[in-house]
Amino acid sequence: MVSFTLRVVQFLSVVALLPSLVHSVPADQSPVLAGGLGPDCFSGTKHDGKPSGKNITIAGVPTYLSEPKKGTVNVKAPKVLLFYSDVFSAFFVNNQLLQDYFATQGYYVLGPDYFFGDPIQKHTTLDLEPLDPNFDLPAWLAKSRAQAAAALPAWVDAVKKRYGPKAQYTASGYCFGAKYSVEQAATDQIVAGAFAHPGDLTEAHFRALTKPLLLTCAEVDSTFPAQSLYRAVDVLTEEKKKYHVQIYSGTVHGFTTRANLSDENSVWSAEEAAKSTIGWFDRFTN
């Protein structure tokens, strides 16, 4: 039997050559900037805390909803933040707590579970050790991408119907979810987008932007290395896009959602990244 670790290595090698295995490459074969998901996408620290949101269903998609306190929002034009999670899903406690923080800042926060109850932690530990020795990571990723692609359009439409056309919509994506926030920032569905340590992005994604984008980046990131970040900035500059880049020293891929709580720099970086995301969205909302 081929070991789980060997399968992961083989998969990552193939992804480096054929990014179409994890996302559809545009017809012009746009160069890949943020690569396929790697081991850092599946590692980190699990946090402790009591989430304050609730589980609802929107357009058939399980959704984590965290709401601001009553009396703190503009009911005629509420702020709505679409939270596109990493591979651990919107219902992972770390992501729930982050969504709850965003809600305390005056946003209705909705995180779709495009894994439909089958996040990565059902199969592996945070160290990418398999709980199921027969787990097929490439197949799981392909299935998850297909599920998200099929579910998100109707989900977004239903969210917009729920909060109305006067609501102010933003989107923030993390690793696996970055692709969706960037794609939405190329439409009129949101007023601003953001991502943190992304995966599966090409130059075409950045060229297509029509809305402001916040890029939150780790100092060390094998999925979105420095040369790719610099190229993304070149593209954004060439295309005269509105953007802001922030890089946190001493951090690695995944730091915004799975920070090492015993590392002061990691904790500070994650907290500042969350604050700056809200600051970015506040700039483009009322």
Buried (B, 14 or more C-beta within 10 A) or exposed (E): EEEBEEBBEEBBEBBEEEBEBBBEBEEEEBEBBBBBBBBBBBBBBEBEEEBBBEEEEBBEBBBBBBBBEEEEBEEEBBBBBBBBBBBBBBBBBBBBBBBBBBBBBBBBBBBBBBBBEBBBBBBBEBEBEBEEEEBBBBEBBEBBBEBBBEBBEEBBEBBBEBBEEEBBBBBBBBBBBBBBBBBBBBEEBBBBBBBBBBBBBBBBBBBBBEBBBBBBBBBBBBBBBEEBBEBBBEBBEEEEBEBBBBBBEBBBBBBBBBBBEEBEBBBBBBEBBBEBBBEBBBEBBE
